[in-house]
Amino acid sequence: MVGLDCQKNTVGRFYGLPLNIRKNPAKGLPFALGQGGVNVARKRKTMDGNTAAAHVAYAFTEVAAIYPITPSSVMAELSDKWSAEGRKNMFGQPVKVSVMQSEGGAAGAVHGSLTAGALTTTFTASQGLLLMIPNMYKIAGSLLPGVTHVSARALATHALSIFGDHSDVMSCRSTGYAMLCSANPQEVMDLGAVAHLAAIGGRVPFLHFFDGFRTSHEIKKVEVWDYDELKSMVDMDALHAFRARALNPEHPVLRGSAQNPDIFFQVNETRNQYYDALPAVVEEYMGKVNQRLGTNYQLFNYYGAPDAETVMVAMGSVCDAAEEVVDYMNAKGE
């Protein structure tokens, strides 16, 4: 996740300070120079956060099960459009897109497709995400590398609201999904790739989210991934192992059985090793991204004065605004 911290009337983003820092004009984030990477030159295109998420997701996706809900609909719509136009993913195939009749159906299709050995993605928000929760428990419990991209939106309580908070994604904390937050369209492009790569390499499904409207519909000039570059970072051994575990009549296995408490909890505990290892897996793929782009993505990054007296930790679109406040207040000697 992206954090922030507000010190001494300065705010810092928990984007840790390297020795050499400057602002990346495309992201408005600090990034390290001289990381020893290849510094891949990427094309820059004007797009919103939803388009950035759809672009990176399409590369890794073989099956997309979709159902529209504001403000995430653009991600599903673009995936469907690109598939119909014959656009290829990183494996040289158009994505198979299935439009379901509800988010519950989309989540069930994601579960089934992953169980059959296909890299599968969906997109949603708000109440739509809540309808996916039962299948999210099953997907995480089976250690399947699915990714759900969410443009976070308020849940309806006394009234419906289409505007952003994190009440939807925070409702998913106990599902077993890893959660990764992006602060702006450029991070959506870059950290969206980390979510897919870490899901494959770490065997834990990811919920990659960003603020609805504030980021999903924010239009910026974004540096765009080339699909061959993304493919070069995929752990192909982990991908082949995932496919080998797929349901197949040639090597049948029993799944989804009922277990008594003694067995159920022992088996549940065996999954902890994957969660214990996951932070290092995410850091590994952030490092690969950093090597290629000269960025400084970390689990938490720090921004602000090193002698801060007040620290603010945050994630999402507030981070960029907080950095501007830090710069303003530091410039005034505060």
For each residue, the residues with C-beta under 8 A, 3 or more apart:
1: 179 180 181 299 300 315
2: 13 14 15 181 182 183 187 300 301 314 315 316 319
3: 13 14 15 300 301 313 314 315 319
4: 11 12 13 14 303 312 313 314 315 318 319 322 323
5: 11 12 13 14 302 303 304 308 311 312 313 314
6: 9 10 11 12 304 308 310 311 312 322 325 326
7: 10 11 12 304 305 307 308 309 310 311 312 326
8: 305 307 308 309 310 329 334
9: 6 310 329 334
10: 6 7 304 305 308 310 325 326 329 330 334
11: 4 5 6 7 303 304 312 314 322 323 325 326
12: 4 5 6 7 15 302 303 304 305 308 311 312 326
13: 2 3 4 5 29 30 301 302 303 304 314 319 322 323
14: 2 3 4 5 298 300 301 302 303 313
15: 2 3 12 29 30 296 298 300 301 302 303
16: 296 298 300 301 302
17: 21 30 302 303 306
18: 21 30 32 296
19: 32
20: 32 33 34
21: 17 18 30 31 32 33 296
22: 30 31 33
23: 28 29 30 31
24: 27 28 29 30 31 186 295
25: 28
26: 44 186 220 221 222 223
27: 24 31 184 186 187 190 295
28: 23 24 25 184 320 323
29: 13 15 23 24 183 184 186 187 295 296 301 320 323
30: 13 15 17 18 21 22 23 24 296 301 303
31: 21 22 23 24 27 290 293 294 295 296
32: 18 19 20 21 35 290 294 295 296
33: 20 21 22 294
34: 20
35: 32 290 291 294 296
36: 291
37: 290 291 292 293 294
38: 291 292
39: 292 293 294
40: 226 229 292 293
41:
42: 223 224 225 226 293
43: 223 224 226
44: 26 221 222 223 224
45: 221 222 224
46: 219 220 221 222
47: 51 52 55 185 219 220 222 224
48: 51 52 74 185 216 217 218 219 220
49: 52 53 151 182 184 185 188 210 215 216 217 218
50: 53 54 71 72 74 75 78 151 216 217
51: 47 48 54 55 74 75 78 185
52: 47 48 49 55 56 185 186 188 189 192 222 224
53: 49 50 56 57 75 123 149 151 188 189 192 208 210 216
54: 50 51 57 58 74 75 78 79 82 123 149
55: 47 51 52 58 59 78 189 224 225
56: 52 53 59 60 188 189 192 193 196 225 230
57: 53 54 60 61 64 75 79 121 123 147 149 192 196
58: 54 55 61 78 79 82 87 89 95
59: 55 56 89 90 193 196 225 227 230 231
60: 56 57 89 90 119 121 147 193 196 197 200 230 234
61: 57 58 64 79 89 95 119 120 121
62: 89 91 93 95 96 113 118 119 120
63: 95 96 97 98 109 110 113 118 119 120 121
64: 57 61 76 79 80 83 95 96 97 98 120 121 122 123
65: 97 98 100 105 106 107 109 110 113 120 122
66: 76 79 80 97 98 99 100 106 122 123
67: 76 99 100 101 102 103 105 106 124 128
68: 72 73 76 77
69: 72 73 103 124 125 126 127 128
70: 73 125 126 153 162 212
71: 50 74 125 151 153 162 212 213 216 217
72: 50 68 69 75 76 123 124 125 128 149 150 151 153 212 216
73: 68 69 70 76 77 123
74: 48 50 51 54 71 77 78 216
75: 50 51 53 54 57 72 78 79 123 149 151
76: 64 66 67 68 72 73 79 80 99 122 123
77: 68 73 74 80 81
78: 50 51 54 55 58 74 75 81 82
79: 54 57 58 61 64 66 75 76 82 83 95 97 121 123
80: 64 66 76 77 83 84 97 99
81: 77 78 84 85
82: 54 58 78 79 85 87 94 95
83: 64 79 80 86 87 94 95 96 97
84: 80 81
85: 81 82
86: 83 94
87: 58 82 83 94 95
88: 91 92 93 94 227
89: 58 59 60 61 62 92 93 94 95 227
90: 59 60 227 228 230 231 234
91: 62 88 231
92: 88 89
93: 62 88 89
94: 82 83 86 87 88 89
95: 58 61 62 63 64 79 82 83 87 89
96: 62 63 64 83 118
97: 63 64 65 66 79 80 83
98: 63 64 65 66 109
99: 66 67 76 80
100: 65 66 67 103 105 106 108 109
101: 67 105
102: 67 105 106 131
103: 67 69 100 106 107 124 127 128 129 131 132
104: 107 108 131 132 134 135
105: 65 67 100 101 102 108 109
106: 65 66 67 100 102 103 109 110 122 124 132
107: 65 103 104 110 111 122 131 132 134 135 136
108: 100 104 105 111 112 135
109: 63 65 98 100 105 106 112 113 120
110: 63 65 106 107 113 114 120 121 122 132 135 139 146 148
111: 107 108 114 115 135 138 139 144 146
112: 108 109 115 116
113: 62 63 65 109 110 116 118 120
114: 110 111 117 118 119 120 139 142 144 145 146
115: 111 112 142 144 246 247 255
116: 112 113 246 247
117: 114 242 243 245 246 247 248
118: 62 63 96 113 114
119: 60 61 62 63 114 145 196 200 239 242
120: 61 62 63 64 65 109 110 113 114 146
121: 57 60 61 63 64 79 110 146 147 148 149 196
122: 64 65 66 76 106 107 110 132 146 148 149
123: 53 54 57 64 66 72 73 75 76 79 148 149 150 151
124: 67 69 72 103 106 128 129 132 148 150
125: 69 70 71 72 128 129 150 151 152 153 168 212
126: 69 70 129 130 153 154 155 156 162 168 212
127: 69 103 130 131 155 156 168
128: 67 69 72 103 124 125 131 132
129: 103 124 125 126 132 133 148 150 168 169 171 172
130: 126 127 133 155 168 171
131: 102 103 104 107 127 128
132: 103 104 106 107 110 122 124 128 129 135 136 148
133: 129 130 136 137 171 172 175
134: 104 107 137 138
135: 104 107 108 110 111 132 138 139
136: 107 132 133 139 140 148 172 175 176 177 205 207
137: 133 134 140 141 175 176
138: 111 134 135 141 142 256
139: 110 111 114 135 136 142 144 146 176 177 205
140: 136 137 143 144 175 176 177 204 205
141: 137 138 176 268 271
142: 114 115 138 139 255
143: 140 203 204 271 274
144: 111 114 115 139 140 203 205 242
145: 114 119 199 200 202 203 204 205 242
146: 110 111 114 120 121 122 139 199 205 206
147: 57 60 121 195 196 199 205 206 207 208
148: 110 121 122 123 124 129 132 136 177 205 206 207 208
149: 53 54 57 72 75 121 122 123 192 195 208 209
150: 72 123 124 125 129 168 169 207 208 209 210
151: 49 50 53 71 72 75 123 125 164 209 210 211 212 213 215 216
152: 125 164 165 166 168 169 209 210 211 212 316
153: 70 71 72 125 126 161 162 163 164 165 168 212 213
154: 126 161 162 163 164 165 167 168
155: 126 127 130 167 168 171
156: 126 127 159 160 161
157:
158:
159: 156
160: 156
161: 153 154 156
162: 70 71 126 153 154 212 213
163: 153 154 212 213
164: 151 152 153 154 211 212 213 214 317
165: 152 153 154
166: 152 169 170 209 316
167: 154 155 170 171
168: 125 126 127 129 130 150 152 153 154 155 171 172
169: 129 150 152 166 172 179 207 209
170: 166 167 173
171: 129 130 133 155 167 168
172: 129 133 136 168 169 175 177 179 207
173: 170 179
174:
175: 133 136 137 140 172
176: 136 137 139 140 141 204 205 271
177: 136 139 140 148 172 204 205 206 207
178: 195 198 199 202 204 205 206 207 278 282
179: 1 169 172 173 206 207 208 209
180: 1 191 194 195 198 206 207 208 209 282
181: 1 2 191 208 209 210 315 316
182: 2 49 187 188 190 191 192 208 209 210 215 316
183: 2 29 187 210 215 315 316 317 318 319 320
184: 27 28 29 49 187 188 210 215 218 220 317 319 320
185: 47 48 49 51 52 188 189 215 218 219 220 222
186: 24 26 27 29 52 189 190 220 222 223
187: 2 27 29 182 183 184 190 191 210
188: 49 52 53 56 182 184 185 191 192 208 210 215
189: 52 53 55 56 185 186 192 193 222 223 224 225
190: 27 182 186 187 193 194 225 289 293 295 297
191: 180 181 182 187 188 194 195 208 297
192: 52 53 56 57 149 182 188 189 195 196 208
193: 56 59 60 189 190 196 197 225 230 233 285 289
194: 180 190 191 197 198 282 285 286 289 297
195: 147 149 178 180 191 192 198 199 206 208
196: 56 57 59 60 119 121 147 192 193 199 200 206
197: 60 193 194 200 201 230 233 234 235 285 288
198: 178 180 194 195 201 202 204 206 278 281 282 285
199: 145 146 147 178 195 196 202 203 204 205 206
200: 60 119 145 196 197 234 235 238 239 242
201: 197 198 235 238 281 284 285
202: 145 178 198 199 274 277 278 281 282
203: 143 144 145 199 238 242 274
204: 140 143 145 176 177 178 198 199 274 275 278
205: 136 139 140 144 145 146 147 148 176 177 178 199
206: 146 147 148 177 178 179 180 195 196 198 199
207: 136 147 148 150 169 172 177 178 179 180
208: 53 147 148 149 150 179 180 181 182 188 191 192 195
209: 149 150 151 152 166 169 179 180 181 182
210: 49 53 150 151 152 181 182 183 184 187 188 215 216 316 317
211: 151 152 164 214 215 216 316 317
212: 70 71 72 125 126 151 152 153 162 163 164 215 216
213: 71 151 153 162 163 164 216 217
214: 164 211 217 218 316 317
215: 49 151 182 183 184 185 188 210 211 212 218 316 317
216: 48 49 50 53 71 72 74 151 210 211 212 213
217: 48 49 50 71 213 214
218: 48 49 184 185 214 215 317
219: 46 47 48 185
220: 26 46 47 48 184 185 186
221: 26 44 45 46
222: 26 44 45 46 47 52 185 186 189
223: 26 42 43 44 186 189 293
224: 42 43 44 45 47 52 55 189
225: 42 55 56 59 189 190 193 229 230
226: 40 42 43 229 230
227: 59 88 89 90 230 231
228: 90 231 232
229: 40 225 226 232 233 292
230: 56 59 60 90 193 197 225 226 227 233 234
231: 59 90 91 227 228 234
232: 228 229
233: 193 197 229 230 285 288 289
234: 60 90 197 200 230 231 239
235: 197 200 201 238 239
236: 239 240
237: 240 241
238: 200 201 203 235 241 242
239: 119 200 234 235 236 242 243
240: 236 237 243 244
241: 237 238 244 245
242: 117 119 144 145 200 203 238 239 245 246
243: 117 239 240 246
244: 240 241
245: 117 241 242
246: 115 116 117 242 243
247: 115 116 117 252 253 255
248: 117 251 252
249: 252
250:
251: 248
252: 247 248 249
253: 247
254: 257
255: 115 142 247
256: 138
257: 254
258:
259: 263 264 267
260: 263 264
261: 264 265
262: 265 266
263: 259 260 266 267
264: 259 260 261 267 268
265: 261 262 268 269
266: 262 263 269 270
267: 259 263 264 270 271
268: 141 264 265 271
269: 265 266 272
270: 266 267 273
271: 141 143 176 267 268 274 275
272: 269 275 276
273: 270 276 277
274: 143 202 203 204 271 277 278
275: 204 271 272 278
276: 272 273
277: 202 273 274 280 281
278: 178 198 202 204 274 275 281 282
279: 282 283 299
280: 277 283 284
281: 198 201 202 277 278 284 285
282: 178 180 194 198 202 278 279 285 286 299
283: 279 280 286 287 298 299
284: 201 280 281 287 288
285: 193 194 197 198 201 233 281 282 288 289
286: 194 282 283 289 290 297 298 299
287: 283 284 290 291
288: 197 233 284 285 291 292
289: 190 193 194 233 285 286 292 293 295 297
290: 31 32 35 37 286 287 293 294 295 296 297
291: 35 36 37 38 287 288
292: 37 38 39 40 229 288 289
293: 31 37 39 40 42 190 223 289 290
294: 31 32 33 35 37 39 290
295: 24 27 29 31 32 190 289 290
296: 15 16 18 21 29 30 31 32 35 290 301
297: 190 191 194 286 289 290 301
298: 14 15 16 283 286 301
299: 1 279 282 283 286
300: 1 2 3 14 15 16 313
301: 2 3 13 14 15 16 29 30 296 297 298
302: 5 12 13 14 15 16 17
303: 4 5 11 12 13 14 15 17 30 322 323 326
304: 5 6 7 10 11 12 13 308 326 330
305: 7 8 10 12 308 326 330
306: 17
307: 7 8
308: 5 6 7 8 10 12 304 305 311
309: 7 8
310: 6 7 8 9 10
311: 5 6 7 12 308
312: 4 5 6 7 11 12 322
313: 3 4 5 14 300
314: 2 3 4 5 11 13 318 319 322
315: 1 2 3 4 181 183 318 319
316: 2 152 166 181 182 183 210 211 214 215 319
317: 164 183 184 210 211 214 215 218 320 321
318: 4 183 314 315 321 322
319: 2 3 4 13 183 184 314 315 316 322 323
320: 28 29 183 184 317 323 324
321: 317 318 324 325
322: 4 6 11 13 303 312 314 318 319 325 326
323: 4 11 13 28 29 303 319 320 326 327
324: 320 321 327 328
325: 6 10 11 321 322 328 329
326: 6 7 10 11 12 303 304 305 322 323 329 330
327: 323 324 330 331
328: 324 325 331 332
329: 8 9 10 325 326 332 334
330: 10 304 305 326 327 333 334
331: 327 328
332: 328 329
333: 330
334: 8 9 10 329 330
